[in-house]
Amino acid sequence: MKKKLCSALALTLALSMLGACSAPAADPTAPATSAPEVSQEPQGPVVESFSAEYEMTGTTSAGKPKNDTFIFEGTTEDGIIKTLNFDIIRNKGLDDEYSKKGIMGYMMNVSDAEVVKTGSGWSMPALNVYGYETQYDFGQYMVYGVLEELTEDSTFADMTITSYTGDVLDMDKAITVYRYFANEGGIELTAETPVKDLLAIQGLYKAGAFQEGKNRVSFAGYHGGRSYGEQMEAIEEHILTHDMTLEDVYEMFQTVNQQSEPIEERDTVSGATIAFVGDFQRMVYLAIHGELFEGVVTTSQQEEGIRYEVVTQGYGGEVETYVTINGEGKVVSISVRDSQETPEVGGKLTEENSEFIQALVAGQEDVSKVDAVTGATFTSNALIKAVQFAQEASKN
């Protein structure tokens, strides 16, 4: 490049000299003229667009197949994100497609209710709650409440309450999961709480009368966040109000997990408690680089042989694995340098000399035949691919 600039400068000087030699002599009596002013237009910000679409397939907590497409698109000015659309589309392109961003989309920290007028009075086909709770080993819950004969005197204890598995909940468990919804109305939930007070939160009891219809509302759940869609909007707002770059967002999704922090200590993304699993990182990586990277990063000579540092994609994000292969092409050791897999699930596989790592060493003749661990398929496949990348590189 420097050589080309010098050549261009020489040519310019030569042409200038040639012009000076051939130009007529200046008239000394002619009035002096000033050089023309060059207009300097102010430079505006550099505006660029970005777009990423990442698809994740798997199963729901109820064991049904799912297809989530992560959308991350917008514009930057001088690298700062100025507009942003962050969404997750379930079953994109299918008849049952919906957005997790809408309150009607994803059942987390929301409650559904329905009141129906009957010939003799009222019934309540639904007063359901969906959320997360650790007590009684609930985890993510979907709980359904029904009351066939709804009256002014109906209490919470009169409801029939079941989980999505069909199990009937006893009163203590029912209060545990419904209390977050009740808090929205300032109600300390007990077995004697009037059902009409709970329906008032839904807008299905007002002015002293039941209202026929259906409704869905959100509530602050176990982790403090509200509906999934509202949490996504909180993340969007955080990004836009903190002048973040794409690289900043990637680092946030890689290092900040609101769900793992006590509620009183959460101020990183106010109003959001979504677990920043690997899919969040991957969509931003795609927005930056255009494609996900997997493969050998570096090699180094070790006493046992050549050590290959390999990056693959696990459940929680990138898995960085060391695979050492000796001069005879034999895998002699596998260790995970860094990963963000769930500690009690995929994290068990990435532990030093785990049973799965031992299985990979033993089955190195064809690691594709090593059975993935149930519940940790992403991590299993990430480690299998790491060995395959290293073995392929060792042949070159």
C-alpha positions as CSV (number, residue, x, y, z in Angstrom):
1,M,0.0,0.0,0.0
2,K,2.8,2.4,0.9
3,K,4.5,1.8,-2.5
4,K,1.3,2.6,-4.3
5,L,0.8,5.8,-2.4
6,C,4.4,6.9,-3.2
7,S,3.9,6.1,-6.9
8,A,0.7,8.1,-7.0
9,L,2.4,11.1,-5.3
10,A,5.3,11.0,-7.8
11,L,2.9,11.0,-10.8
12,T,1.0,13.9,-9.3
13,L,4.2,15.9,-8.9
14,A,5.3,15.1,-12.4
15,L,2.0,16.3,-13.9
16,S,2.2,19.4,-11.8
17,M,5.7,20.2,-13.1
18,L,4.6,19.5,-16.7
19,G,1.7,21.9,-16.3
20,A,4.0,24.5,-14.8
21,C,6.4,24.3,-17.8
22,S,3.7,24.6,-20.4
23,A,1.6,27.2,-18.7
24,P,1.9,30.9,-20.0
25,A,3.7,33.3,-17.7
26,A,1.6,35.1,-15.3
27,D,0.7,38.8,-16.0
28,P,2.3,40.9,-13.3
29,T,-0.4,43.6,-13.7
30,A,-3.2,41.1,-13.1
31,P,-5.0,41.5,-9.7
32,A,-4.1,39.0,-7.1
33,T,-6.6,36.2,-6.5
34,S,-7.1,34.1,-3.4
35,A,-7.3,30.3,-3.4
36,P,-10.8,28.9,-3.7
37,E,-12.4,27.9,-0.4
38,V,-12.9,24.2,0.0
39,S,-16.2,23.3,1.8
40,Q,-15.6,20.9,4.7
41,E,-18.8,19.0,5.3
42,P,-19.1,17.6,8.8
43,Q,-18.8,13.8,8.8
44,G,-21.9,12.0,10.2
45,P,-21.8,8.9,12.3
46,V,-21.0,5.6,10.7
47,V,-24.4,3.7,10.6
48,E,-24.3,-0.1,10.1
49,S,-27.0,-2.7,10.3
50,F,-26.6,-6.2,11.9
51,S,-28.8,-9.3,11.8
52,A,-28.6,-12.8,13.2
53,E,-31.0,-15.7,13.2
54,Y,-30.1,-18.7,15.2
55,E,-32.2,-21.9,15.5
56,M,-32.2,-24.1,18.5
57,T,-34.1,-27.4,18.6
58,G,-34.8,-29.7,21.5
59,T,-37.7,-30.6,23.9
60,T,-39.9,-28.7,26.2
61,S,-40.1,-29.3,30.0
62,A,-43.2,-31.4,29.2
63,G,-41.2,-33.6,26.8
64,K,-42.6,-32.1,23.6
65,P,-40.4,-31.1,20.6
66,K,-39.6,-27.4,20.3
67,N,-38.0,-25.2,17.7
68,D,-36.7,-21.8,19.0
69,T,-35.4,-19.2,16.5
70,F,-33.4,-16.4,18.2
71,I,-33.6,-13.1,16.4
72,F,-31.1,-10.3,17.1
73,E,-31.1,-7.4,14.6
74,G,-30.8,-3.6,14.5
75,T,-28.4,-0.8,13.7
76,T,-25.3,0.7,15.2
77,E,-23.9,4.3,15.0
78,D,-20.1,4.3,15.4
79,G,-20.4,0.8,16.9
80,I,-23.0,1.7,19.5
81,I,-26.3,-0.2,19.2
82,K,-29.1,2.4,18.5
83,T,-32.0,0.2,17.4
84,L,-32.6,-3.4,18.4
85,N,-35.1,-6.2,17.9
86,F,-34.5,-9.1,20.2
87,D,-37.0,-11.9,20.0
88,I,-37.4,-15.7,20.2
89,I,-39.9,-17.3,17.9
90,R,-41.2,-20.8,18.9
91,N,-41.9,-23.1,15.9
92,K,-41.0,-20.4,13.3
93,G,-42.7,-21.1,10.0
94,L,-45.2,-23.6,11.4
95,D,-48.9,-23.3,12.2
96,D,-48.3,-23.0,15.9
97,E,-45.6,-20.2,15.6
98,Y,-45.6,-17.6,18.4
99,S,-43.2,-15.0,19.8
100,K,-41.9,-15.4,23.3
101,K,-41.7,-11.7,23.5
102,G,-45.5,-11.3,23.8
103,I,-47.2,-11.9,27.1
104,M,-49.4,-14.4,25.3
105,G,-46.4,-16.3,24.0
106,Y,-44.4,-18.0,26.7
107,M,-45.8,-19.4,29.9
108,M,-43.5,-18.0,32.5
109,N,-44.6,-15.8,35.4
110,V,-48.1,-15.5,33.9
111,S,-51.6,-16.5,34.9
112,D,-54.6,-17.4,32.8
113,A,-58.1,-17.1,34.0
114,E,-61.6,-17.8,32.5
115,V,-65.0,-17.1,34.0
116,V,-68.2,-18.5,32.3
117,K,-71.8,-17.7,32.9
118,T,-73.9,-20.8,33.4
119,G,-77.7,-21.4,33.6
120,S,-77.6,-21.4,37.4
121,G,-74.7,-19.0,38.1
122,W,-71.0,-19.0,37.3
123,S,-68.1,-21.4,36.8
124,M,-64.3,-20.9,36.6
125,P,-62.8,-23.3,34.0
126,A,-59.3,-21.8,34.6
127,L,-57.2,-19.9,37.1
128,N,-53.8,-21.2,36.1
129,V,-50.3,-20.1,37.0
130,Y,-47.0,-20.8,35.3
131,G,-43.6,-20.0,36.8
132,Y,-40.6,-21.3,38.7
133,E,-40.2,-22.4,42.3
134,T,-37.5,-24.4,44.1
135,Q,-39.6,-25.4,47.2
136,Y,-40.9,-29.0,47.0
137,D,-38.6,-29.6,44.0
138,F,-41.0,-27.8,41.7
139,G,-38.6,-26.2,39.2
140,Q,-40.6,-24.8,36.3
141,Y,-44.3,-25.4,37.0
142,M,-47.6,-25.3,35.1
143,V,-50.5,-25.5,37.5
144,Y,-54.2,-25.5,36.7
145,G,-57.0,-24.4,39.0
146,V,-60.7,-25.2,38.3
147,L,-63.9,-24.3,40.2
148,E,-67.2,-25.7,38.7
149,E,-69.5,-23.7,40.9
150,L,-68.2,-20.1,41.4
151,T,-69.9,-18.0,44.0
152,E,-69.2,-14.8,46.0
153,D,-68.3,-17.1,49.0
154,S,-65.9,-19.4,47.1
155,T,-62.5,-19.7,48.7
156,F,-59.1,-20.8,47.4
157,A,-59.6,-24.1,49.3
158,D,-62.6,-24.8,47.1
159,M,-60.5,-25.0,43.9
160,T,-59.3,-28.2,42.4
161,I,-55.6,-27.6,41.6
162,T,-53.4,-29.9,39.5
163,S,-50.0,-29.9,37.9
164,Y,-49.5,-30.5,34.1
165,T,-48.7,-34.1,35.1
166,G,-52.3,-34.5,36.5
167,D,-51.2,-34.7,40.1
168,V,-53.5,-33.0,42.6
169,L,-51.6,-30.4,44.7
170,D,-52.1,-30.3,48.4
171,M,-52.9,-26.9,50.0
172,D,-49.4,-26.0,51.0
173,K,-48.0,-26.7,47.5
174,A,-50.8,-24.8,45.9
175,I,-50.2,-21.8,48.1
176,T,-46.5,-21.9,47.3
177,V,-47.0,-21.5,43.6
178,Y,-50.1,-19.2,43.6
179,R,-48.6,-16.8,46.1
180,Y,-46.6,-14.9,43.5
181,F,-49.8,-14.2,41.5
182,A,-51.6,-13.2,44.7
183,N,-48.9,-10.7,45.5
184,E,-50.0,-8.7,42.4
185,G,-53.1,-7.8,44.3
186,G,-51.4,-7.3,47.6
187,I,-53.0,-10.5,48.9
188,E,-51.3,-12.7,51.5
189,L,-52.7,-16.0,50.1
190,T,-54.3,-18.5,52.5
191,A,-56.8,-21.4,52.0
192,E,-59.6,-18.9,53.0
193,T,-58.7,-16.2,50.4
194,P,-61.9,-15.4,48.4
195,V,-61.5,-16.5,44.8
196,K,-63.2,-13.3,43.7
197,D,-60.2,-11.4,45.1
198,L,-57.9,-13.4,42.9
199,L,-60.2,-12.9,39.9
200,A,-60.1,-9.2,40.5
201,I,-56.4,-9.3,39.7
202,Q,-57.4,-10.7,36.3
203,G,-60.1,-8.1,35.8
204,L,-62.8,-10.8,35.9
205,Y,-64.4,-9.5,39.1
206,K,-65.1,-5.8,39.4
207,A,-67.8,-3.5,40.6
208,G,-69.0,-6.3,42.9
209,A,-69.8,-8.7,40.0
210,F,-68.1,-11.5,38.1
211,Q,-67.1,-10.7,34.5
212,E,-67.5,-13.3,31.8
213,G,-64.4,-13.8,29.7
214,K,-60.7,-14.8,29.6
215,N,-57.6,-12.9,30.5
216,R,-53.8,-13.3,31.0
217,V,-51.7,-11.2,33.4
218,S,-48.0,-11.4,34.4
219,F,-46.6,-11.4,37.9
220,A,-43.2,-11.0,39.6
221,G,-41.9,-14.6,40.0
222,Y,-39.5,-16.4,42.2
223,H,-36.5,-14.6,40.7
224,G,-38.1,-11.2,40.7
225,G,-38.6,-10.9,36.9
226,R,-42.0,-10.8,35.3
227,S,-43.2,-12.5,32.1
228,Y,-40.5,-13.8,29.7
229,G,-41.5,-11.1,27.1
230,E,-41.2,-8.3,29.7
231,Q,-37.7,-9.6,30.7
232,M,-36.6,-9.6,27.0
233,E,-37.8,-6.0,26.8
234,A,-35.8,-5.2,29.9
235,I,-32.7,-6.6,28.3
236,E,-33.3,-4.6,25.1
237,E,-33.8,-1.4,27.2
238,H,-30.6,-2.1,29.2
239,I,-28.6,-2.5,26.0
240,L,-29.9,0.7,24.4
241,T,-29.6,2.9,27.5
242,H,-26.1,1.8,28.3
243,D,-24.6,2.5,24.9
244,M,-23.4,-1.0,24.4
245,T,-21.6,-2.4,21.4
246,L,-22.2,-5.9,20.0
247,E,-19.0,-7.0,21.7
248,D,-20.3,-5.6,25.1
249,V,-23.6,-7.6,24.7
250,Y,-21.7,-10.8,23.9
251,E,-19.6,-10.4,27.0
252,M,-22.7,-9.7,29.1
253,F,-24.4,-12.8,27.9
254,Q,-21.2,-14.7,28.5
255,T,-20.5,-13.5,32.0
256,V,-23.7,-12.1,33.6
257,N,-26.4,-14.5,34.6
258,Q,-29.2,-12.7,36.6
259,Q,-30.8,-16.0,37.5
260,S,-27.8,-17.1,39.6
261,E,-27.7,-13.9,41.7
262,P,-29.8,-13.1,44.8
263,I,-32.7,-10.8,44.0
264,E,-31.4,-8.0,46.3
265,E,-28.1,-8.0,44.5
266,R,-29.4,-7.8,40.9
267,D,-28.8,-4.5,39.3
268,T,-27.0,-5.5,36.1
269,V,-30.2,-5.9,34.0
270,S,-33.0,-4.6,36.1
271,G,-36.2,-6.5,35.6
272,A,-34.5,-9.5,33.8
273,T,-33.7,-12.9,35.3
274,I,-33.5,-15.0,32.2
275,A,-30.7,-17.5,32.3
276,F,-28.2,-16.3,29.7
277,V,-27.5,-19.8,28.2
278,G,-25.3,-20.4,25.1
279,D,-28.1,-19.6,22.7
280,F,-28.0,-15.9,23.7
281,Q,-24.3,-15.8,23.1
282,R,-24.5,-17.6,19.8
283,M,-27.0,-15.2,18.3
284,V,-24.8,-12.2,19.1
285,Y,-21.7,-14.0,17.9
286,L,-23.5,-14.6,14.6
287,A,-24.4,-10.9,14.4
288,I,-20.7,-10.0,14.8
289,H,-19.0,-12.7,12.7
290,G,-21.7,-14.1,10.4
291,E,-21.2,-17.7,11.4
292,L,-20.4,-19.8,14.5
293,F,-16.9,-21.0,14.8
294,E,-15.9,-24.6,15.7
295,G,-12.5,-26.1,15.2
296,V,-8.9,-26.2,16.2
297,V,-7.6,-22.9,17.6
298,T,-4.0,-23.6,18.5
299,T,-1.6,-26.5,18.8
300,S,1.4,-27.0,21.1
301,Q,4.0,-29.6,21.7
302,Q,3.7,-31.5,25.0
303,E,5.7,-34.3,26.5
304,E,2.8,-36.8,25.6
305,G,2.4,-35.5,22.1
306,I,0.7,-32.6,20.3
307,R,-2.0,-30.8,22.3
308,Y,-4.9,-29.4,20.2
309,E,-7.0,-26.6,21.7
310,V,-10.5,-27.0,20.1
311,V,-13.6,-24.8,20.4
312,T,-17.0,-26.4,20.0
313,Q,-20.5,-25.3,20.9
314,G,-22.2,-26.7,24.0
315,Y,-25.4,-25.9,25.8
316,G,-24.0,-23.0,27.8
317,G,-21.8,-21.6,25.0
318,E,-18.4,-22.3,23.8
319,V,-16.6,-25.4,25.1
320,E,-12.8,-25.1,25.0
321,T,-11.2,-28.6,25.1
322,Y,-7.6,-29.8,25.1
323,V,-7.1,-33.0,23.1
324,T,-3.6,-34.5,23.2
325,I,-2.6,-37.0,20.5
326,N,0.8,-38.8,20.5
327,G,3.0,-39.6,17.6
328,E,1.1,-42.8,16.9
329,G,-2.2,-41.0,16.4
330,K,-3.6,-42.1,19.7
331,V,-5.6,-39.8,22.0
332,V,-3.8,-39.9,25.3
333,S,-5.7,-37.2,27.2
334,I,-8.8,-35.0,27.0
335,S,-9.5,-32.0,29.3
336,V,-11.9,-29.1,29.2
337,R,-10.1,-25.8,29.7
338,D,-13.2,-23.6,29.9
339,S,-17.0,-24.1,29.5
340,Q,-20.2,-22.7,30.9
341,E,-22.2,-25.9,31.0
342,T,-24.9,-26.3,33.8
343,P,-22.9,-27.6,36.8
344,E,-25.1,-30.6,37.7
345,V,-25.8,-31.6,34.1
346,G,-23.3,-30.9,31.3
347,G,-20.8,-29.7,33.9
348,K,-20.5,-33.3,35.1
349,L,-19.2,-34.3,31.7
350,T,-16.6,-31.6,31.5
351,E,-15.1,-32.4,34.9
352,E,-11.5,-33.7,34.9
353,N,-11.3,-37.3,34.0
354,S,-15.1,-37.7,34.0
355,E,-16.7,-40.9,33.0
356,F,-17.7,-39.4,29.6
357,I,-14.2,-38.3,28.9
358,Q,-12.9,-41.7,29.8
359,A,-15.5,-43.2,27.4
360,L,-14.2,-40.9,24.6
361,V,-10.6,-42.0,25.2
362,A,-11.7,-45.7,25.3
363,G,-13.8,-45.3,22.2
364,Q,-11.5,-43.1,20.2
365,E,-11.5,-45.4,17.2
366,D,-14.9,-44.0,16.4
367,V,-16.1,-41.5,19.0
368,S,-19.4,-41.0,17.1
369,K,-20.5,-44.3,18.5
370,V,-20.0,-43.1,22.1
371,D,-23.5,-42.7,23.5
372,A,-24.5,-39.1,24.4
373,V,-25.5,-38.6,28.1
374,T,-29.3,-38.2,28.5
375,G,-30.1,-34.7,29.5
376,A,-26.7,-33.4,28.4
377,T,-26.8,-34.0,24.7
378,F,-25.3,-30.6,23.7
379,T,-22.3,-31.1,26.0
380,S,-21.8,-34.7,24.9
381,N,-21.8,-33.7,21.2
382,A,-19.5,-30.7,21.9
383,L,-16.9,-33.1,23.4
384,I,-17.3,-35.7,20.7
385,K,-16.7,-33.0,18.0
386,A,-13.7,-31.7,19.8
387,V,-12.0,-35.1,19.6
388,Q,-13.0,-35.4,15.9
389,F,-11.6,-32.0,15.1
390,A,-8.3,-32.9,16.8
391,Q,-8.0,-36.3,15.1
392,E,-8.6,-34.7,11.7
393,A,-6.0,-32.0,12.3
394,S,-3.5,-34.6,13.5
395,K,-3.6,-36.3,10.1
396,N,-2.5,-33.2,8.2
